[in-house]
Amino acid sequence: MERQKERYVTDSPEETEDLGVRLGEKVRPGTVVAFTGDLGAGKTAFTRGLARGLGVTDRVTSPTFTIVNEYEGGRLPLFHFDLYRLSAPEELFDIGWEDYLARDGVCAVEWSENAGELPEEETVRVDIRRGEHDGQRVLEVEGIKL
């Protein structure tokens, strides 16, 4: 069964974050948010909004060098992954991927294409691309309606 994709256009980082808030208010325990998109497209901005929608008050930053940042204190814990530096999906197991999935939080995964297979039923796919002007982003969201 083909999952429906919704298309959204934002005109600023704040609007991209606001879209993330809407997702954060809807996700359930065990959800994986799988991001694709170019470097600097807005994946971390969207994740900041996702965190706000979950009620996380900590400052959200990209985990480029740590691979994963954990945020507690919201409705659900948020585990923010940046897999840009991963050279093979097997490396996910070295960082405890299965343990994170089992913790009934939300896993936000930047560069999700480096993760290999993701649990399709629990996965919301978010593709973020640059739009027609500098601040504009075009987002395709699959797996949930915002």
PyMOL commands that set and color helices and strands:
alter all, ss='L'
color gray80, all
select helices_A, chain A and resi 13-24+43-54+91-94+97-102+112-115+120-122
alter helices_A, ss='H'
color red, helices_A
select strands_A, chain A and resi 5-10+32-37+68-71+78-82+106-110+123-130+137-142
alter strands_A, ss='S'
color yellow, strands_A
deselect
rebuild
show_as cartoon
